[in-house]
Amino acid sequence: MFKKILIGVALVALAVWLGAPRLLYALGLHPECPKFEKNLDGKSALVISTSHSTMCGEKGGTTGVAASELMHPYYEFFDAGMEVDVASIQGGEIPIEPGMLDWPLAGPYEARYAKDPVLQEKMQNSLEIDGVDFTKYDVIFLAGGWGAAFDLGQSKVLGDKITQANASGALLGAVCHGPLGLIQARDENGKPLLRDRRVTGVTDEAVAALGITCTPMHPETELRRVGANFEEDHDAVHELFTNHRTKDGNIFTGMNQNASCGTAQDIMYALHSR
């Protein structure tokens, strides 16, 4: 009898192990991203991450970049033949949001990262944004994650460099908390770059629902503050599983991590059509 119970428990555990990722996929996590069939040899992208690793004080735990929001666009750009660099606010090792590389949240891109010493090295020794010429890139992409709430929107250096990249004609992308990195940027007339532009990102409702309100910046609040036309997906079963994206001129944004791959491909199609 005891042996049968153990076998039963093992089978249930196995079912949960195999089923949880599939359930999350069915709900909208890591939506399938069709292969990008175009070639972008000779083009380049800079993927930017937070450097912040602690969550709201000593007892708040650790945080960092949302793995998929960096790795998905990185591999999409890379597989299309683009030269891809990785930078962060302070340079050096990029902290990763706990659990993002593990079951059941990890997807195919995360599994690829686990076997990719090249990207691992770039994550360990990321470029410091202060020393990077943003104008030499065709694409600037801002990854999110809770860590981004602590340093992307607060960085004047990042705002100035995004301003320069925009003036040089770069395509700008961001997902989740990543759009916070655009709030200090200015257009050619010196006005906030996001004023009257369609954008999306983490909503105030999601922040409240997750109970992580201690972060110093909330995307919806800050994007609206600088005059952006903030959009959200009202039709999703839950906004944590939406793949909502926006395009407005050279600015491409995604509501959360599920939009990482799609936002990257939106940018790539726009780049290819130039």
N, C-alpha and C positions, 0 to 999 in steps of 0.2 A: 504493500500500500504506500509506504513512504517513498519507495522508488518511483511509483506512478505520480505521486505528488510532485516530486522533483522534476520529473520529465514534463509534467504539465506546466509548472512554473517556468521551466526553461523554454518551452514552446511559446508561452505568453510573452516572455521577455524578448524572444527572437522576433515575434510578430510586431511588438512595439518598436524594436530596433529598426526593422525593415520598413515598418509602416509610417513612423513619424515623419521622416523626410518626404515620403510620398504625399502624406496628408498636407504638409506645409506647402509642397509644390502645387497640389490641387487648389489650395487656398490662394496661391499667387506668389509664393516665395520663389525666387530664381526662375522667373518665366523663361520659356525657351526663346533663345535669340537666334534667328536665322543667320546662316553664314553670310558674311559680307563678301560679295563676289568681285568687287572692284579692287584695283591695285593702286596703292598710294605711295609707291616708292618715291623717295626724295622729299617726302613731307615729314614733319616732325611735330611731336606733342610733348608738353610738360604736364605731368600729373602731380598735383600738389596735395599734401597732407597736413593735418595738425601735428604738432609736436607735444601736445598736452597729454599727460598720462594719469592724472589724479582727478577723482570725481568729488567735487564739493567738500574739501577739507580732508583731514587725516582719516576719518572714519567712513569716508564716502566710497572707498574702493578705488579700483583702477579703471581707466578708460583709454581711448585712443581713436584711431581711424576705424571706420567700418570696413572690414577687409574687402568685401565685395565691391564697395564704392571706389576702391583704388584698383583692385586686381581686374575687375571686369573691363573697365575702359582700357587699362594698360594692355591686356591681351588682345582686345579688339583692335587697338591701334597697331600693336606689334604684328599681329597676324596679317594685317593689310599692307605690311612692308614699311611702316613708318618707323622713324627713329624716335624712341621714347625715353625721356629722362624722368626721374622721380625726385621731387624736392619737398621740403617741409619748412615750417616757419623758422626753426632753429637749426635745421640740418642734423645729420647723424641718424641714430636709430629711431625709427618710427614706431611708436607704440600702437598696438592693435587691440581693439575692443575685445575683452574676454569672451570666449565662446565662439567667436566668429569663424575660427578655423576648425572647429570641432563639430561632431554630431550633435544635434540634427541640422544645424544651421549651415554647415559647409556644403558647397555645391561643387560642380566640375572645375570652376576656375580656382577655387581654394585648394582642391586636390592637385591641380596642376602646379600651383605655387609651392606646395610641399616638396615637389621634385624639381624645382627650378632654382638652381644656385645663382643664376644671373639676377633674377628679380629679388631673391633673398639678399644678395649683396647690395642691391640698390636700396632696399628697405633698411638695411643695417647702416648704410653710409649715404643717406640721402643728401642731396645738395641743399645748402642753405639759401633761401630765396634772396637774401641780400646780395649775393654774388652772382646771381643768374640774370642774364639778359633775356627778358621775356619776349622782346621783339623779334628774336630769331626763330621763334616757334610759330607754326601755323595754327596750333591748337593749345589752349590753356584749359586744363580740366581740374576742378576743385572737388576733391573727395570730402565726404562728410563723416559722420560719427559724432558721438557726444563730445569728444575732445575738441572738435572744431568750434564748439560754442564758446570755448575759452580763449581761442587765439586767432582764428581767421578774421573775424570782424573787427578785432581790436588792433590788427596790424596795419599801421600806416604804410609801411614798406610794401606790403601786399597790395594795398589799395593803389599806391602810386604805380606799381609795376603792372597791375591790371589796366590802369589808365593808359600806360604806354603801349601795352599789347593791343588794346582796343584801337588806339590811334594808328597802329601799324597794320590793322586789318585782320588780326587774329580772330579765330572763332573761340568763343568762351563757353565752357560747359561747367555745370555744377549739379550735384544731387544732394538731397536730404539737408544736412546742415551746411553743406558746401557753399550754397549761395550767400552765406554770411560773408564770404571772402570778397564779394562784389560790392558790398554796401559803401565802402569808402572810395570806390573808383569813380572817376568823373568822365564825362563825355568831352567832345572837342570844344564845347562852349563853357566848360567848367561846372556844369550842372551834374547832379548825381546820375551816374550811368544808368541806374535802374528806374529813374523817374519815367512813369508812363509806359514801362516795358512789361510785357507779360512774363511772369515768372512763377515758379512753384517751389515747394520745399516742405519741411516739417511744419505741420499746423500747430497752433496753440492748443487745439483740442487733443491732439496726439500727445503733446508734452504733458498735459494735465492727466490724460488717461493712463500714461505710463508712470506718473508720479515723480517725474524727474524735472521738477520746476526750479531746482536750485541753481541751474546753469545760468551764467550771466547774460546770455543772449538766446532768444527764441526766434527762429527764422521768420515765421509769419509776422510777428510783431515788428522785427527790424526791417524786413522788406517793405512792409506797408509804411513804416516810418519814413523811408527815403522816397516814397511816392510810387513804388512799384504796383502794378496791377496783379495782385496775388490771386492765383487760381488753386483750386483743390478739386479732387474727384468726389463728387457727392453720390455716385452710383455704385461705388465699390462696397463689397460685403463689409469690409473694414479697411480703413485707410492704410493700415500697416501692410496690406497685401495688394495695394493698387500699383499700377505701372504708369501713372499719369505723368505726362511730359509736356513741356511747352517749348515753342520756338518763336523768337521775336528778333528778326534781323540776324545778328551774329551771336545772340545769346540763347543758349539751350539749357534748360533745367529739368530736373526730375524730382518727383515728390519724395521718394525714399529709395532705399537700396535696390528694390526691384526694378527701378528705372535706370540703373547704372549702365547696363549693356545697351538698352534701347537709346538712351541719351547719347552714348558714344557713337552709335551707328547713325543717329540723326545728324551728328556733326560730320561724320565721315562722308555721308552722301552729299552734304552741302559742300564739303571740301572738294570732293571729286567733281562736282558740277561747276566749279569755278573755272 
